[in-house]
Amino acid sequence: MSQNQTAQDREYGLDLFRTISMLSVIMVHIIGHGGLGAAYDSGTAGNIIALFLQTAVYPAVNCFVLNSGYLLTGKSFRLSRLLQIWITAVFWSVVIQCAFFIADPSVISLGKILFMFLPVLNGRYWFLNAYIVMTLVSPFLNHLLNTLPRWKIRALLLVSAAVFCIVPVLALNNDVFSTQNGYSFPWFLILYLTGGYIKKYGSRPQKGYPFLIAYLMLCLFQLIWIAGIDLIAVDALLAYRNMFMKYTSVLIYGEAICLLLYFRSNRNPHPMFLSKMCGFLSPMVFSVYLIHDHPLIRAEFMSERFAGAAEYPLPLVFISVIVIALVVFMVCILLDCIRHYLFKLLKIPDLTNRCGDWITEKITALLMRE
């Protein structure tokens, strides 16, 4: 396939979706870790605005994984893709930890030096761990999508949605199957299969606005649920306040699917320069997560840092969350541009490609041996 054909076939709407998903992740962290959401008293106008923002952006993680499942379905597996993610994670873990060592040498310890080289094994990034395992098993998931009849895949997704999304609600908000409310690898498998199913069997409608409207309706229902319980203020109901504010929530799951369908329907959204810019940024978007949600960065620059914004006029609060997220996003992108060109200068992508192909060849030969 020629380069021109590849450019024509590229779905820039999904690049835009990936970028907006990461911006939304930052906003989730500003409202949650930053303390803005907890700064308002229940039932106040500020609380309603914070809840609206939170419900609107909370599907971000599901969106990112759904999009990954959509894009990886039908593609051949390359171990080099995983190696590049792992090396990038190690790079930022080491750079950020060393920056803090320089700022405060008294915190240097052998354990911290060792752990900064093991960002996956030390559990610093739950999302990174689940994402890497999901990518590692993606060839088997793709095989399942390619070999099972359509109705069986649909049945699998419906059963999974019932088990992970509906049963916990019927069990009165209990995590019956220990999915950690979506902070886990099994939930990522369901999201991957959902994205793959949409790519393989989903039709591409002329207009995506019905999906956007459906997303907004689900957000509104969630907002009414939380605000209603806050208004009633009955102790027996407070335990169910955040019942739908989970990655495994049927509402959050549905919102993410609606957004994927919306951006999928807009293959080349306008303005086109914005879409192409997102296509350029797409390979660096994962680093935005690795940088801004590093535990040291979170503790120093994120945790409870935005609670004071609750004193601003409400329209300014709404705008400031978006502006701060954009600033954080762009700073992380600029930093990762440096990393990107440094890796390119050191020919690290070429090295990971050769290492990945060599390891794959050896493992394949070992498995095929009679």
N, C-alpha and C positions, 0 to 999 in steps of 0.2 A: 504494500500500500504506500502511495506516495505521501509526501509531507502535506501537500495541498489537500489530498483526500482526508488525511487524518484531521486536519484543521476543520474541514467542513463537517466531518462526522462527530466532532467533539460536542458534547452537550454542555455549553457554557452555563446554562441554567443550574446545573448541578454543582459547578464550580462556585457559583454565587451562593447556592444553598449551603455548601460546605463552609464558606467564609462567614455567612450569617449565623450558622450554627455555632461557630467558635466565638463570634461576637456575643451571642446569647449566653454561652457558657461563662464568659467574663461577667456579664450582667447578673447571672445567677449568683456568682461569687461576691459581687459587690453588694447585692441585696442580702445574701445569706451570711457569708464570712465577714463582710464589711459592716454588718450590724444595722444597715439601713432599715431592713424589714422589721426588726424588733424595736426600732426607736419610736414607733408610733403606738399610741394606745388603741386597743381594739375598738372598732366602730367609727373611728375618726375618718375624715376625708383623706388624710395622709395615709392612713392604714389601707384604705380602699385602693388608692393609687399604687402603693407598694405591692399590694396583693395582685392587682391587675398586671403590673410589670412581671411579677414573679410567675404568675400562671402563664403569661404569654411566652416567657423565655425558658421555662422549666423543661420543655421537651428537647432542649438543645442536645443533650447527650444521646438520646434516642435518635434524633435527626442525624447526628454525625455517624452513628453506627449503621443506621438504615441506608444512608448514602453510600457508605463503604461497602455494604453488602450488595447494593445495586451495581456499583462500579466494578467490584471484583468478580461478580458472577459472569461466567463465560470467558474469563481471562485465564491464561496459563499461570500456574503458580511459579514464582521465582523467590528463592530463599534470600536473594540479595535485597529484596524489598524489606524483609524483616531485619536483616543485618543493618541496613541504613537507618531504620527506626531505632534499633538498639544503640548503634554508635552515636546517633544524634542525642539520645537520652543520656548516654554516658558523658558526652561532651558537655551538655548543659548542667548535669549534676556536678561534674568536676569544676567547671568554670564558676558556677554560683557558690559552691562551697568554698572554693579558694578565695573568692571575693570577700566572703564573710571572715575567712581566716585572716586576710590582710587587714580588714577593718578592726578585728578584735582577735589578736594572736592568742589570747588567754583561753579561747574555746577550742584550740587545736588539741586533738586526741587521736590515738592510734585507731580507735573504733570509727571515728568520723572520717578519717582518711581512707580507711578500708571501705566503708559504706558508700562513699561518694563514687566509687567505681562500680557499685552494684545497685543501680537504681531500680532494677527489676526485682532482684532477690530481696532487697531490704524493705520492699513494700511501700516505698515513698509515694508511688503513683498507682492507685488502684485501677484507674482507667487504662493506663499503659499496660499493666499486667494482663487485664482481661482482653484488651485489643490485640496484643501480641499472640496470645493463645488462640483467639478467634481467627486471626490471619493464618496461623500455623495450620489450623484444621480446615481452612477454606477450600482446599482441593477436594476434601471428602464431602463438604457441604455442596460444592458445585456438582460433584458426581451424583449426589442425592437429587438435586434439582433437575439434572439432565436425564436421570433414569426412572425416577418415580413418575407414575401418571399424575396428571394435573390434579385430579380429584383427591389423590392420596396426600399430595403436598398441602392442598387446601385443608383437608381433614387434620393433618398434623398441626398446621398453624391454628386452626380453630380449637383443637384440644389443648394446645400450649397456651393460647390466650385464656381459655377457661381455667386451666390449672394455675397459671401465674398471675392472671389479672382479676378473675371473677371470684374464684374460691376464697382468696384472702378477704374479700369484701363480705362474702357470706359468712366467713369465720370471724366476723366482727373485728376486722382490721388486724388479724394475726398473720404473721409471716409463716404460714403453714408449712411450706416446702423449703424454707430457709434460703430464699433467693436474695436475701439482704436488700429487699425492695428494689432490686435492679442493679445494685453495686456488685455484680458478679458475672463471671464468664457464661453460665448457662443462659442468662437473659440476653447476652450479646449474640448467642447462637440463634435465638428466636428472631432477634432484630435482623440479623444477617439473612436468614431464610426469608423473612418478610420482604426485605429489599430485593433479594434475588427473584422471588415470586413475581413481584411487581414488574421487574425488568423483563422477565421471560413471558409473562402472560398478560400484564396490564396493558390496556389500550391507551393511546395517547390522544386525549380529547382536544378539540380545537381551542377551547377556553378552559383556563384553570381556575377562574374565579369561584365557581361553586365549591371547590376544595378549600379555598381561602375562607369563604363564608362559613363552611362547616368547622374549620379550625377555630374561628372566632366564636362560634356558638358553643363549642366545647369549652373554650376558655371562660366564656360567660357563665356557663353552668357551674364550672369549678369555683369561680369567684363568688357566685350566689351561695354555693354550699358553705364555703368558709365564712363569708361575711354573715350568713344567716345564723350559723352556730355561734359566732362571736356575739351577735345581737341577742340571741336567746339566752346565752350565758348560763346554760344548765350544766352542772358539773358532769352529769352522766353522759352528756353529748360531746364534751370537750375532747374526750379520748379519740373521737372520730373526726376531729376538725381537719386533720391533714391526711385523711384516708385516701384521697385521690391525688395528693401531692407526692407521688412516688413514681419512679421510672417504670415500675410494673403496673401502674394504674391504667385501667382501661381508657381513661380520658387522655392521659399523657401519651399513651401508645397510639390512640386514635389521632391525636393532634399531630404527632410526628408523621404518621402516614399521610394525613391530609396535606401537610407541608411538602413532603416528598412528591406527591402527585401534582401539587401546584407548580413546583419548580420544574418538574419533569415535563409538564405541559408547555412550559416556556423554554424551548430548546435554546433559543438565542434571544434572551430578554433584552429590552432596550432600557437605557442607552447601551449600545453594543460595546463602547469603550470600557464601561464598568464591568461587563461580563468578561471581556478579554483580560482586564486587569486582575479579576478574581482568578482567571485561568493561570496567570503568571504567579499569583500569590499562593495558589492551592498547594504546591509541594511544601510550602513553609508554614502552613496553617497549624500543623500538628505541634510545631515548636512553640507556638503561642501558648499552648497548654503547658508544655514542659517548662517554660520559663515562668509564666505568671502564677502557676499553681505549685511551684516548688515549695516545699514546707517552710523553708527559711524566708522566701519571698512573701509567702502568705502571712507568716507570723509578723514580719517586719513592716510590710507595706499594705496588707489587706485586712487582717483581722481587726474588726471594730474601728476601722479608719474612716468609715463613711457614715457613722451614726449621726455625726454633727450636721450632715446635709439635711436632716429632718427639720432643721430650723429655717430652711429656705422656703420661699413661696412655692406652692405645689407645682405650678408649671415649670419652675426652675429645677425642682427635684427630678421631674420626669426627663427634662432635657439633659441635666447633669449626669444622670446614669448612662445615657447613651453616649454623651461626649467623653466621659471618663473611660467607658469601654472602648471607644474608638482610639483614644490616646494610648491606652494599655496595649491594644492590638497593634497599632502602628509602631510603638516602641519595640515590641517583641519581634515584629516583622523586620524592622531595621537591624536589630541585633542578629536575627537569623540570616539576614542577607550577608552579614560579615562571615558567619559560620559557613554559609553556602559557598561563598567564593573562596574561603580558606580550604574547605574540603575539595573544591574543584582544583585549586592550586596544588594541593597535595595528592591529587588523583585518587582520593578516597572512594568516590563512586565507582571508578574502574576497578579498584581493588576489591570492593564488596561484590561487584558483579562476578569477578573471577573466582573469588572465594566461595560465593554462593553456588555458582555452577559446579565448581569442583566438589564441594560437599554434597550437593544433590546427586552428582554422578556416582560418588562413592557409596552413598546410602542406597541409591537405586540398585547398584550392582550387588550390594550385600543382600538386599531384600529379594532380589531376583535369583540369587544363587540357590540351586537345588540341593 
